[in-house]
Amino acid sequence: MFGRRKQVSTRIDTLLGKTARVDGDLEFSGGLHLDGRVNGNVRSNAEDGGALSVSESGFIEGNVEVTNIVMNGTVNGDMHARDRLVLGGSARVNGNVHYGVIEMAPGAVITGKLIPIGKDQPGSSETQPESAPTVAAAKSGA
């Protein structure tokens, strides 16, 4: 409970700037930081982990499958965070979220289901509970 938190990799191997636009699927290894737009699916290599960070200006129109994700932008599609997902206050997800561990700041919005990934079958959506909760928004009252 009070132990050290597992740190998400902050190493960035690839940077897509604010004016960058990718039409098609994007596969990467290591760390990717996205400030621009991707019209396609985003995936990382499961063997090397993979870390994705999306800034407030970042936008993904497609599914995301990455080991560790720090999200502050928008995703229109399902997200699969094989290990850890951190949703910042400006994050918007329009789709189902599959996660190992999730951290969600006040203001983040998910329109879809939250589905925990089972330890016995990592990355498998077949481990979803029969009635996964649907989250419309998480907003701070203060």
Buried (B, 14 or more C-beta within 10 A) or exposed (E): EEEEEEEBBEEEEEEBEEEEEBEEEBEBEBBBBBBBBBBBBBBBEEEEBBBBBBBBBBBBBBBBBBBBBBBBBBBBBBBBBBBBBBBBBBBBBBBBBBBBBBBBBEBBBBBBBBBBBBEEEBBEEEBBEEEBEEBEEBEEEE
